[in-house]
Amino acid sequence: MKNVAIARSSRSSEPPTWLGDVYERRRRRTVRLVELSIAVLTRAGERVSLAAIARVSKTVDPADPDGISESAILHNEEAYALYRQHAQGKRRAQRNGAAALHMGTSGDSRICVSADRDRGRARQRYLRASKAELVERLLIAENAYAAMENRWLRTADDLLVWIMIVDRITATRP
């Protein structure tokens, strides 16, 4: 069996003293490129994301065309803090709002369904929905079904009463 060297370092351990200068230069380079990339993206009105920063970082400094990677931003605390400060956290909220719109629920907890809808598209929509959205829709559907059944039973009772009244009226007539 081969003798394999096991790395004793971890992310929390300090770098070797002889590599300290190299690590510090790379850390500062990453922070500098992230700052420049964020400035370019905000000036252009583009969304600040890890992928956008990595893409733009290759063009912001002609002397350093290699740019930085997304993982370099994630592993550099200062660069990641800059990214988080400028990143827009609205994406998730917009998705949930749009999903509720596509799920066919209105504000008053009713389900809007067309009888001639495309079942394949509806199935795909349900497969993309989160578990919470599906549970909410199921509860609304159960409530709607219970209300419909109650209306049907009341209508059947009213119809029976009217049939009995008509029978009494016709039975008393000679």
GUZA-84739 format. One record per residue: y, x, z of N, C-alpha, C in turn; residue in three letters. Coordinates in steps of 0.05 Angstrom, whole numbers, plus 5000, padded with zeros to 4 digits. Last residue first. Layout:
BEGIN
YXZYXZYXZALA;...
This chain:
BEGIN
536028324901533728164890533428184860PRO;537228914937538028734916535628584905ARG;534829264971536029024983536928834961THR;533329684939531229534952532329274963ALA;538029924923536429784903534329614915THR;539730134972541429944958539729784938ILE;535530474984536030255002537730034988ARG;535930844941533530684945534030444963ASP;541031054951540630894927538130724929VAL;539831324999541831104999541430934975ILE;536031694981535231495001537231265002MET;539231994946536931854935536031634955ILE;542932204983543832024963541531864950TRP;539332535012540832315026541732115006VAL;537832894972535832724985537132484999LEU;542833144963541532994941539432804953LEU;543533405012545433195003544233024981ASP;539133765010539333555031541233335023ASP;540634064965538133914964538133694986ALA;545334294985545434124962542933944960THR;543134595027545134385033545334185010ARG;539934944996538734765016540634535023LEU;543935214967541835064953540534864972TRP;546835465008548135274991546035094977ARG;542735815027543835605045545235385029ASN;542036134981539835964991540835745009GLU;547136384980546236214958543936024966MET;546936675028548936465025548236275002ALA;542637015016542436835039544436605037ALA;544937304973542437144969542136934992TYR;549237554998549737364976547337184971ALA;546437885034548237675044548837465022ASN;543638204997542138045016543937815027GLU;548038464972546238284956544638104974ALA;550138755015551738555002550038354986ILE;545739085024546538905045548338685033LEU;545639374975543339204983544139005004LEU;550539644978550139444957547839264964ARG;549439985022551639795023551239575002GLU;545140275001544740115025546939905027VAL;547840544959545640364953545140174976LEU;551540854988552440654969550340454962GLU;547841185017549741005031550840785013ALA;545441464976543841284992545641085006LYS;549541464916548541584941546941374956SER;547841394846549241304871547941444895ALA;544641514803546841704810548141634837ARG;541341074801540141334806542241544813LEU;545040674787543740664814542540934820TYR;546140834735548340824755547240824783ARG;541240764711542341034713544541044734GLN;541040204715539040364728540040654732ARG;545240054681545339984710543340154726ALA;543240234633545640364644545940294674ARG;538839884628538440174628540840324640GLY;541139374626539539454649539039754651ARG;547139154609545239354599543639454624ASP;548138454622548738734625546538904614ARG;548337894621547538034597548138334598ASP;550437734669547637664663546637824639ALA;554138184709554038024685551037974678SER;556438204774554338274756554338074733VAL;559538404830560238304803558138394783CYS;558838214896557638374874558438244848ILE;563638254948562038104929561038284907ARG;567438434986564538464990562838274973SER;572638434967571738224986568738214989ASP;573238834929574338874956573338674976GLY;567038864893569838824895570738854924SER;562439284861563139134885566139104886THR;560339594820560839314815561339154841GLY;559740134817557539984830557939684828MET;564540324798562340294779560040144791HIS;567540324846568440164824566140114804LEU;564740694875564840424885565740234863ALA;565641144844562941044846562940764856ALA;571041224852570141154825567341044826ALA;571041374905572441134897571541044870GLY;567941844903566941614918568341354910ASN;571242164871568642094862567541844876ARG;575742224903576042084878573341994868GLN;573642524945574642254951574942094925ALA;572243004919570142844931571142554936ARG;577343214904575243144884573242954895ARG;581043394939581143114932578843024914LYS;582243914955579943774966579743484960GLY;584044454918584644164922582144034931GLN;585745084944583844904931584544624937ALA;589045404975590145294950588245104936HIS;586045535020588745445024589845304998GLN;581345734997581245475012584045355016ARG;583446224976582246024959582245744972TYR;584946485024586946425003585946204985LEU;579846525048581946375062584146295042ALA;577446865012576346595015578446415028TYR;580447335021580447204994579446914996ALA;578947435074581747385067581947245040GLU;573247495071574447295088577347225080GLU;569047545019571447675029573047465045ASN;565047244999564247445019566647595030HIS;567446914960566046794983565446985005LEU;569247284924571147124938569847004963ILE;564447484905566347674917568447514934ALA;562247034881561047124906562847324920SER;565346994835565546784855564446884882GLU;568047644818566047434816566547224838SER;573747904782572047884806570147654802ILE;575448374729575848144745574048144770GLY;575548764690572948664699573248414716ASP;580548974676579548744660576848634670PRO;585449254700582849184713581648944700ASP;589949294671588749544680586049504693ALA;591448764664590348904641589049174649PRO;590448244705591148524707589848684684ASP;588847734689591447764703592348054705VAL;583847664666586147684648588747744662THR;580047594703579447794682581947844664LYS;581647174734581947444745581447664724SER;580246714708582946814704583247094714VAL;574846664726575446674698578246804693ARG;575346634782573746854770574346884740ALA;578446174786579546424795577946654783ILE;574845794765577445844751578646104760ALA;570745814802570245884774572745954759ALA;573345634848572145904848571745994819LEU;579645324831576845314839575745594837SER;585244964823584345214834581545184844VAL;587144664761585844634787584844904797ARG;593444824731590544794731589544774759GLU;598744944723598044674731595044614730GLY;600445444714599445304691598645014697ALA;601645594766603745574746602945414722ARG;596445584788598445384797600745364778THR;594146024759593045754757595045544766LEU;597346454775597246384747596246094744VAL;596346454830599046424820599046334791ALA;590846564830591846304841594646254831ILE;590947084809589646864795590546594804SER;593647374850594747354823593547124807LEU;590047294893592847204895594047174867GLU;585447534872585347244879588247144881VAL;587148054867586447904843586247604848LEU;587948184921590148204902589548034877ARG;582748124942584947954952587247954932VAL;580048534913579248254911581448064920THR;582848984931582848914903582148624899ARG;581448984985584248944978584548864948ARG;575949084980576848844993579748774985ARG;575949584955574749354941575749084953ARG;578249894996579549874970578549634954ARG;574349815037577049725041578549695014GLU;569850055015569749775021572649665024TYR;571750585012570950444987570950144992VAL;572550705066574750715047574150565022ASP;567250645087569450485097571750475077GLY;562950965078563650775057566050605064LEU;562451275124562951415099563551235076TRP;560950895162563651015163564351155137THR;557850295139557650585146560450715144PRO;560449685165559649855143559350145153PRO;557549305220559749465209558749635185GLU;554048685213554248965222556549105208SER;553648185192555348215215555648505224SER;549948235151552748175144554548225167ARG;545948815168546248525164549248475158SER;541249345157543949245160543948935156SER;536449555148537049495176539749365179ARG;531649455099534549485104535049395133ALA;525849835095527049585104529949625110ILE;522150125044524250155064525449885070ALA;515250125037517749995029519850025051VAL;509950445014511750455037514450355027ASN;504550094984506950254982508650235008LYS;497650175000500050005000502550185000MET;
